[in-house]
Amino acid sequence: MDILSINDLLDALEEHGPEKVIKATRKKPISSFALRSLYSEYADNEEYLLFLAQYPLLPSELAQSIAADLKTKQVAIATALASNPRTPAQSLGLLATHSSASVRIAVANNPNVSPKECQTLAQDEAPFARAAIAQNPSLPNYLQFILATDDEPAVKIALAGRENLDGDVAHCLSRDSSALVKAALLQNKYLDPELFQMWADSDDEVLQSLIQRRADKFPASVRNSLRYSPHPSVRFPALDSSPLSLPEMLWLAESDTIEDRVHLAQKPDLPAAIQRILAQDTSAKVRRYLAASASIQQDIAERVATSHDLQACIALAKNPKASPELLNELCLHSDPQVATLVAYRDDLSDHHWDLLINQRSDNTVAEHIAFQAIDYPDIEATVAERFATSPNPSLRAFAAAALSLSPAALATLSHDICEKVRESVASNPNVPEPQLRELCYDENQDIANAAEKTIALRLQAANTPQKTQTFQKTETAARQSGARKTILKNILSFFKE
């Protein structure tokens, strides 16, 4: 598009509009004569004035003339002129004191602004004007110090991103109360690396936290300083970013801060020497976390299991990696809380059930086992007799299924007020014949059906050869053992759903 005269320019503006004309004349500029003629003949046409103010190759003297003749209400034209790189410094000086903040902001963004206007705008009442001049590349160095003490965080955030930010100004901004200012400062990739090292070595939690989030951008010396930060919110993520060395583990294990020792106790694959230190820690919390660790040493775990450290023993009972030998100790723990937690595990063997049921003198653990409806008929006679007289109906029902329970006790339980107890008696193969016949007429149909099934099994056993009976008993025991291992998992799955 060749525009050499005012008529060419008017035709182009009418046909294409100002924006397309500006775009089309980037490689072939409009004749200066046409531009001056447009202004001299149409100075009162705001649409043409706005076009001239926006034209990037506007002659400087023409820009100065437009700025000198501007009216206060012509804000759009003034803003366009303030943004134009061809506007001379003298005109920018006039526009820097314009009543409209948008015009002054445009001046502050113009890279051709003079130091005088920079100083004026650095003290402007509009925060966005001060923020704009704070990031202007023409800003004199001494004004950085003035803007660094500005009351508005937006101004200091803009200043913090400068490519030529003064080191002393950066240090001043690092002590600002606003975390946003500090965050903007740490995003500045042009700062002296020694500043980041100084901030990493400081006690400023906000600065250290911000550095920690960008730790991969900093040298190893900076990241290493964060590992020894006095603030746990910084120290622990830094320590977790790479494997701990043995000296670091020892430092944490002997720290006066409980949080350090707790953090270490939760680490996997701790050396035995460190675990022994933590096992003797004065804090129950530290010992508890160690006991809950999947990598706790077997000898240390056994020492904890035989101690009076209740919280640590509870953690051991919940530890999914607890060995069968360790569970043996916990089954016989003096506090029922520990053994009860063991009873809710799904990795117990028949030996563990025997310890929990037959080898404990209290009924507490057995009551929980009975509540879970665990199928364990091998209760010892004296234990079964004790359970049979319990006020807890679940425990009486549990005892009623015991193969060792005396006929007299079974006869008593066959009249129990609890239907679940009578049903358990009706299913016991050793229940006396008179009581079994009586249960066949129980009001509860489930009890009557169970009694009839027991009678049928007795008749079948009487007509079955001895070898077949032995095989059936073995097969039944295997099914019962399998039931003990799966029933708890089914109950827990039900409650989770």
C-alpha positions as CSV (number, residue, x, y, z in Angstrom):
1,M,0.0,0.0,0.0
2,D,1.6,3.2,-1.3
3,I,0.3,6.4,0.5
4,L,2.0,9.5,-0.8
5,S,-0.6,12.2,-0.5
6,I,-3.4,13.2,1.8
7,N,-6.0,12.0,-0.6
8,D,-4.4,8.5,-0.7
9,L,-4.4,8.5,3.1
10,L,-8.0,9.6,3.4
11,D,-9.1,7.0,0.8
12,A,-7.2,4.3,2.7
13,L,-8.6,5.2,6.1
14,E,-12.1,5.3,4.7
15,E,-11.8,2.0,2.9
16,H,-9.8,-0.1,5.4
17,G,-9.9,1.7,8.7
18,P,-7.0,3.0,10.9
19,E,-5.8,-0.4,12.2
20,K,-5.4,-2.0,8.8
21,V,-3.7,1.0,7.4
22,I,-1.1,1.0,10.2
23,K,-0.5,-2.7,9.6
24,A,-0.3,-2.4,5.9
25,T,2.2,0.4,6.0
26,R,4.8,-1.2,8.2
27,K,7.2,-1.9,5.3
28,K,6.2,1.1,3.2
29,P,5.7,4.0,5.6
30,I,3.2,6.7,4.9
31,S,4.6,9.9,3.5
32,S,5.4,12.5,6.1
33,F,3.8,15.1,3.9
34,A,0.5,13.1,4.0
35,L,0.7,12.8,7.7
36,R,1.4,16.5,8.3
37,S,-1.4,17.5,5.8
38,L,-3.9,15.3,7.6
39,Y,-3.1,17.0,10.9
40,S,-3.1,20.6,9.5
41,E,-6.5,20.1,7.6
42,Y,-8.3,17.8,10.1
43,A,-6.9,18.8,13.5
44,D,-10.5,18.9,14.9
45,N,-11.3,15.3,13.8
46,E,-10.6,13.1,16.8
47,E,-10.7,9.9,14.7
48,Y,-7.8,11.1,12.5
49,L,-6.0,12.5,15.6
50,L,-6.2,9.1,17.2
51,F,-4.8,7.5,14.1
52,L,-1.9,9.9,14.0
53,A,-1.2,9.3,17.7
54,Q,-1.1,5.5,17.2
55,Y,1.0,5.6,14.0
56,P,4.4,4.1,15.1
57,L,6.4,6.2,12.5
58,L,4.8,9.5,13.4
59,P,7.3,12.4,12.9
60,S,8.5,13.7,16.3
61,E,7.6,17.4,15.6
62,L,4.1,16.3,14.6
63,A,3.8,14.3,17.9
64,Q,4.9,17.4,19.8
65,S,2.3,19.5,18.0
66,I,-0.5,17.1,18.8
67,A,0.6,16.9,22.5
68,A,0.7,20.6,22.8
69,D,-2.8,21.1,21.4
70,L,-4.5,18.2,23.3
71,K,-7.6,19.0,25.3
72,T,-8.1,17.4,28.7
73,K,-11.0,15.3,27.7
74,Q,-9.1,13.7,24.8
75,V,-7.8,10.9,27.0
76,A,-7.7,8.1,24.3
77,I,-5.6,10.3,22.0
78,A,-3.3,11.3,24.9
79,T,-2.9,7.6,25.9
80,A,-2.0,6.6,22.4
81,L,0.5,9.4,22.1
82,A,2.0,8.5,25.4
83,S,2.6,5.0,24.2
84,N,4.1,6.0,20.9
85,P,7.9,5.4,20.7
86,R,8.2,8.4,18.4
87,T,6.8,10.8,21.0
88,P,9.6,13.2,22.0
89,A,10.7,13.6,25.7
90,Q,9.3,17.1,25.9
91,S,5.8,15.8,25.0
92,L,6.2,12.9,27.4
93,G,6.9,15.4,30.1
94,L,3.6,17.1,29.4
95,L,1.7,13.9,29.4
96,A,3.4,12.7,32.6
97,T,1.3,15.3,34.5
98,H,-1.9,14.5,32.7
99,S,-5.0,14.4,34.9
100,S,-5.9,10.9,33.7
101,A,-4.0,8.0,35.4
102,S,-4.3,5.8,32.2
103,V,-2.3,8.5,30.3
104,R,0.4,8.6,33.0
105,I,0.6,4.8,33.1
106,A,1.2,4.8,29.4
107,V,4.0,7.3,29.8
108,A,5.5,5.2,32.5
109,N,5.6,2.2,30.1
110,N,7.2,4.2,27.4
111,P,11.0,3.3,27.2
112,N,11.9,6.8,26.0
113,V,10.8,8.5,29.2
114,S,13.5,10.8,30.6
115,P,14.9,10.6,34.2
116,K,12.9,13.7,35.1
117,E,9.6,12.1,34.2
118,C,10.8,8.9,35.9
119,Q,11.2,10.8,39.1
120,T,7.8,12.4,38.7
121,L,6.1,9.1,38.0
122,A,7.9,7.3,40.8
123,Q,6.0,9.7,43.2
124,D,2.7,9.4,41.3
125,E,-0.5,9.0,43.3
126,A,-1.6,6.1,41.2
127,P,0.0,2.8,42.3
128,F,-0.1,1.3,38.8
129,A,1.8,4.3,37.4
130,R,4.5,3.7,40.0
131,A,4.5,0.0,39.3
132,A,4.8,0.7,35.5
133,I,7.8,3.0,36.0
134,A,9.4,0.5,38.4
135,Q,9.9,-1.9,35.6
136,N,10.7,0.6,32.9
137,P,14.3,0.0,31.6
138,S,15.0,3.7,31.6
139,L,14.5,4.0,35.3
140,P,17.6,5.6,37.0
141,N,19.3,3.4,39.6
142,Y,18.8,5.8,42.5
143,L,15.0,5.6,42.0
144,Q,15.1,1.9,42.6
145,F,15.8,2.6,46.3
146,I,12.8,5.0,46.5
147,L,10.5,2.5,44.9
148,A,11.8,-0.3,47.1
149,T,10.2,1.4,50.1
150,D,6.9,2.0,48.4
151,D,3.8,1.2,50.5
152,E,2.1,-0.8,47.7
153,P,3.3,-4.4,47.2
154,A,2.4,-4.2,43.5
155,V,5.1,-1.5,43.0
156,K,7.8,-3.6,44.7
157,I,6.7,-6.7,42.8
158,A,7.2,-4.9,39.6
159,L,10.6,-3.6,40.8
160,A,11.7,-7.1,41.9
161,G,11.5,-8.4,38.3
162,R,14.0,-5.9,36.8
163,E,16.8,-7.3,34.8
164,N,19.3,-4.7,36.2
165,L,17.9,-4.8,39.8
166,D,20.5,-3.4,42.2
167,G,21.9,-5.9,44.7
168,D,21.3,-3.6,47.7
169,V,17.7,-3.1,46.5
170,A,17.3,-6.8,46.1
171,H,18.4,-7.3,49.7
172,C,16.0,-4.6,50.9
173,L,13.1,-6.3,49.0
174,S,14.1,-9.7,50.6
175,R,13.2,-8.2,54.0
176,D,9.8,-7.0,52.9
177,S,6.8,-8.1,54.9
178,S,4.9,-9.3,51.8
179,A,5.5,-12.9,50.7
180,L,4.4,-11.9,47.2
181,V,7.3,-9.4,46.9
182,K,9.7,-12.1,48.1
183,A,8.2,-14.6,45.6
184,A,8.6,-12.1,42.7
185,L,12.2,-11.4,43.8
186,L,13.1,-15.1,43.7
187,Q,11.8,-15.4,40.2
188,N,14.4,-12.9,39.0
189,K,17.0,-15.0,37.1
190,Y,19.4,-12.1,36.7
191,L,20.3,-11.8,40.4
192,D,23.7,-12.6,41.8
193,P,23.8,-16.2,42.9
194,E,25.5,-15.2,46.1
195,L,22.2,-13.5,47.1
196,F,20.3,-16.8,47.0
197,Q,23.0,-18.5,49.1
198,M,22.7,-15.7,51.6
199,W,19.0,-16.1,51.8
200,A,19.3,-19.8,52.1
201,D,21.6,-19.4,55.1
202,S,19.3,-16.9,56.7
203,D,16.5,-17.6,59.3
204,D,13.8,-16.1,57.1
205,E,11.2,-18.9,56.8
206,V,9.3,-17.4,53.9
207,L,12.4,-16.8,51.8
208,Q,13.7,-20.3,52.5
209,S,10.3,-21.9,51.7
210,L,10.2,-20.0,48.4
211,I,13.7,-21.2,47.6
212,Q,12.8,-24.7,48.5
213,R,10.0,-24.7,45.9
214,R,12.5,-23.9,43.3
215,A,15.4,-25.9,44.7
216,D,16.1,-27.6,41.4
217,K,17.0,-24.2,40.0
218,F,19.8,-23.6,42.5
219,P,23.2,-25.0,43.1
220,A,23.8,-27.9,45.6
221,S,25.3,-25.5,48.2
222,V,21.9,-23.6,48.4
223,R,19.9,-26.8,48.7
224,N,22.3,-28.1,51.3
225,S,21.8,-25.0,53.4
226,L,18.1,-25.7,53.4
227,R,18.6,-29.1,55.0
228,Y,19.9,-27.4,58.1
229,S,17.2,-24.7,58.3
230,P,15.8,-23.9,61.8
231,H,12.3,-24.2,60.4
232,P,10.8,-27.7,60.0
233,S,8.6,-26.6,57.1
234,V,11.8,-26.0,55.1
235,R,14.1,-28.5,56.7
236,F,12.0,-31.6,56.3
237,P,11.2,-31.2,52.6
238,A,14.9,-30.5,51.9
239,L,15.9,-33.6,53.8
240,D,13.4,-35.7,51.9
241,S,14.7,-34.5,48.6
242,S,17.7,-36.9,48.7
243,P,18.8,-39.8,50.9
244,L,20.1,-38.9,54.3
245,S,23.7,-39.5,55.1
246,L,24.7,-41.3,58.3
247,P,25.9,-38.0,60.0
248,E,22.6,-36.4,59.1
249,M,20.7,-39.3,60.6
250,L,22.8,-39.1,63.8
251,W,22.3,-35.3,63.9
252,L,18.5,-35.8,63.7
253,A,18.5,-38.7,66.2
254,E,20.3,-36.5,68.8
255,S,18.4,-33.3,68.0
256,D,16.7,-31.5,70.9
257,T,13.6,-31.0,68.7
258,I,11.1,-33.8,69.0
259,E,9.9,-33.1,65.4
260,D,13.3,-33.9,64.1
261,R,13.4,-37.3,65.8
262,V,9.9,-38.1,64.8
263,H,10.7,-37.3,61.2
264,L,13.7,-39.6,61.3
265,A,11.7,-42.4,62.9
266,Q,9.4,-42.5,59.9
267,K,12.2,-42.9,57.4
268,P,12.5,-46.3,55.8
269,D,15.6,-48.5,56.0
270,L,17.2,-46.9,59.0
271,P,20.4,-48.5,60.2
272,A,20.2,-50.6,63.3
273,A,22.4,-48.2,65.3
274,I,20.0,-45.3,64.6
275,Q,17.0,-47.4,65.5
276,R,18.5,-48.4,68.8
277,I,18.9,-44.7,69.7
278,L,15.3,-43.9,68.7
279,A,14.0,-47.0,70.6
280,Q,15.4,-45.4,73.8
281,D,14.1,-41.9,73.1
282,T,12.5,-40.0,75.9
283,S,9.5,-39.1,73.7
284,A,6.8,-41.7,73.5
285,K,5.8,-40.2,70.1
286,V,9.3,-41.0,68.7
287,R,9.1,-44.5,70.0
288,R,5.6,-44.9,68.6
289,Y,6.6,-43.9,65.1
290,L,9.6,-46.2,65.2
291,A,7.4,-49.1,66.2
292,A,5.1,-48.3,63.3
293,S,7.9,-48.4,60.8
294,A,7.8,-51.2,58.3
295,S,11.6,-51.5,58.4
296,I,12.0,-51.8,62.2
297,Q,14.7,-54.3,63.2
298,Q,13.3,-57.6,64.5
299,D,15.4,-57.6,67.8
300,I,14.4,-54.0,68.5
301,A,10.7,-54.7,67.8
302,E,10.8,-57.7,70.2
303,R,12.4,-55.5,72.9
304,V,9.6,-53.0,72.4
305,A,7.0,-55.8,72.5
306,T,8.2,-57.0,75.9
307,S,8.3,-53.5,77.4
308,H,5.7,-51.5,79.2
309,D,5.7,-48.9,76.5
310,L,2.0,-49.1,75.7
311,Q,1.8,-46.7,72.8
312,A,4.8,-48.3,71.0
313,C,3.3,-51.8,71.5
314,I,0.0,-50.6,70.1
315,A,1.9,-49.3,67.0
316,L,3.6,-52.6,66.7
317,A,0.3,-54.5,66.8
318,K,-0.9,-52.3,63.9
319,N,2.4,-52.7,61.9
320,P,1.5,-54.7,58.8
321,K,5.1,-56.0,58.7
322,A,5.1,-57.5,62.2
323,S,6.6,-61.0,62.1
324,P,4.7,-64.1,63.4
325,E,7.3,-64.3,66.3
326,L,6.6,-60.7,67.2
327,L,2.9,-61.3,67.2
328,N,3.4,-64.2,69.6
329,E,4.8,-61.7,72.1
330,L,2.0,-59.2,71.5
331,C,-0.7,-61.8,71.9
332,L,0.4,-62.2,75.5
333,H,1.0,-58.5,76.3
334,S,-0.2,-57.6,79.7
335,D,-2.4,-54.8,78.4
336,P,-5.5,-56.1,76.6
337,Q,-5.5,-53.1,74.2
338,V,-2.4,-54.5,72.5
339,A,-3.7,-58.1,72.2
340,T,-7.1,-56.8,71.1
341,L,-5.5,-55.0,68.1
342,V,-3.7,-58.1,67.2
343,A,-7.0,-60.0,67.2
344,Y,-8.2,-57.8,64.4
345,R,-5.3,-58.6,62.1
346,D,-6.0,-60.9,59.1
347,D,-2.6,-62.6,59.1
348,L,-2.9,-64.7,62.2
349,S,-2.2,-68.4,62.5
350,D,-3.9,-71.1,64.6
351,H,-1.1,-70.6,67.2
352,H,-1.9,-66.9,67.5
353,W,-5.6,-67.7,68.0
354,D,-4.6,-70.2,70.7
355,L,-2.5,-67.6,72.5
356,L,-5.2,-65.0,72.3
357,I,-8.0,-67.3,73.4
358,N,-6.6,-70.0,75.6
359,Q,-3.5,-68.4,77.1
360,R,-4.9,-65.1,78.4
361,S,-6.6,-64.9,81.8
362,D,-8.9,-62.0,80.8
363,N,-12.0,-62.2,78.7
364,T,-11.5,-58.8,77.0
365,V,-9.7,-60.1,73.9
366,A,-11.9,-63.1,73.6
367,E,-15.0,-60.9,73.6
368,H,-13.6,-59.0,70.5
369,I,-12.9,-62.3,68.8
370,A,-16.4,-63.5,69.6
371,F,-17.8,-60.3,68.3
372,Q,-16.1,-60.9,65.0
373,A,-17.7,-64.3,64.8
374,I,-14.4,-66.0,64.4
375,D,-14.8,-69.8,64.1
376,Y,-12.4,-71.4,66.6
377,P,-13.8,-74.6,68.2
378,D,-10.5,-75.6,69.8
379,I,-11.1,-73.7,73.0
380,E,-9.6,-75.4,76.1
381,A,-12.1,-76.8,78.5
382,T,-11.4,-74.5,81.5
383,V,-11.4,-71.5,79.2
384,A,-14.7,-72.5,77.6
385,E,-16.3,-73.0,81.0
386,R,-15.2,-69.5,81.9
387,F,-16.6,-68.0,78.7
388,A,-19.9,-70.0,79.2
389,T,-20.7,-68.1,82.4
390,S,-19.9,-64.6,80.9
391,P,-22.6,-61.9,80.9
392,N,-21.6,-61.2,77.3
393,P,-23.9,-63.2,75.0
394,S,-21.4,-63.1,72.1
395,L,-18.8,-64.8,74.4
396,R,-21.3,-67.4,75.6
397,A,-22.2,-68.2,71.9
398,F,-18.4,-68.4,71.2
399,A,-18.1,-70.9,74.1
400,A,-21.1,-72.9,73.0
401,A,-19.3,-73.8,69.8
402,A,-16.2,-75.2,71.7
403,L,-15.7,-78.9,71.2
404,S,-14.3,-79.2,74.8
405,L,-17.3,-77.7,76.6
406,S,-18.8,-80.1,79.0
407,P,-22.2,-81.6,78.4
408,A,-23.5,-80.0,81.6
409,A,-22.5,-76.5,80.3
410,L,-24.0,-77.2,76.9
411,A,-27.2,-78.3,78.6
412,T,-27.3,-75.0,80.6
413,L,-26.6,-72.9,77.5
414,S,-29.3,-74.7,75.5
415,H,-31.8,-72.7,77.6
416,D,-30.0,-69.4,77.2
417,I,-32.1,-66.4,76.7
418,C,-30.0,-65.3,73.8
419,E,-31.0,-67.0,70.5
420,K,-27.5,-66.8,69.1
421,V,-26.2,-68.9,72.0
422,R,-28.9,-71.6,71.6
423,E,-28.1,-71.7,67.8
424,S,-24.4,-72.2,68.6
425,V,-25.3,-75.0,71.0
426,A,-27.6,-76.6,68.4
427,S,-24.6,-76.7,65.9
428,N,-22.2,-78.2,68.5
429,P,-21.7,-81.9,67.6
430,N,-21.2,-82.8,71.4
431,V,-24.5,-81.4,72.6
432,P,-26.4,-84.0,74.7
433,E,-29.2,-85.8,72.9
434,P,-32.1,-84.6,75.1
435,Q,-31.1,-81.0,74.7
436,L,-30.6,-81.4,70.9
437,R,-34.1,-82.9,70.6
438,E,-35.5,-80.1,72.6
439,L,-33.8,-77.5,70.4
440,C,-35.5,-79.0,67.3
441,Y,-38.7,-77.5,68.6
442,D,-37.3,-74.0,69.4
443,E,-39.4,-71.1,68.5
444,N,-36.6,-69.7,66.4
445,Q,-36.7,-71.6,63.1
446,D,-32.9,-71.1,62.5
447,I,-32.2,-72.8,65.8
448,A,-34.6,-75.7,65.0
449,N,-33.0,-76.1,61.6
450,A,-29.5,-76.1,63.1
451,A,-30.5,-78.8,65.6
452,E,-32.1,-81.0,62.9
453,K,-28.9,-80.6,60.8
454,T,-26.8,-81.8,63.8
455,I,-29.0,-84.8,64.2
456,A,-28.7,-85.6,60.5
457,L,-24.9,-85.4,60.7
458,R,-24.9,-87.8,63.7
459,L,-27.0,-90.3,61.8
460,Q,-24.7,-90.0,58.8
461,A,-21.6,-90.4,61.0
462,A,-23.1,-93.6,62.5
463,N,-23.4,-95.1,59.1
464,T,-20.0,-94.0,57.7
465,P,-16.8,-96.1,57.9
466,Q,-14.1,-94.9,60.3
467,K,-11.7,-93.8,57.5
468,T,-14.3,-91.7,55.8
469,Q,-15.1,-90.0,59.1
470,T,-11.5,-89.2,59.7
471,F,-11.3,-87.6,56.2
472,Q,-14.4,-85.6,56.8
473,K,-13.2,-84.3,60.1
474,T,-9.9,-83.3,58.5
475,E,-11.7,-81.5,55.7
476,T,-14.1,-79.8,58.1
477,A,-11.1,-78.5,60.2
478,A,-9.5,-77.2,57.1
479,R,-12.7,-75.3,56.1
480,Q,-12.9,-73.9,59.7
481,S,-9.3,-72.8,59.5
482,G,-9.9,-71.1,56.2
483,A,-13.0,-69.4,57.7
484,R,-11.0,-67.9,60.5
485,K,-8.6,-66.4,58.0
486,T,-11.2,-64.8,55.8
487,I,-14.1,-63.8,58.0
488,L,-12.5,-60.7,59.4
489,K,-11.6,-59.5,56.0
490,N,-15.2,-59.9,54.9
491,I,-16.4,-58.0,57.9
492,L,-14.0,-55.1,57.3
493,S,-14.9,-55.0,53.7
494,F,-18.6,-54.8,54.6
495,F,-18.0,-51.7,56.9
496,K,-15.8,-50.0,54.3
497,E,-18.5,-50.3,51.7
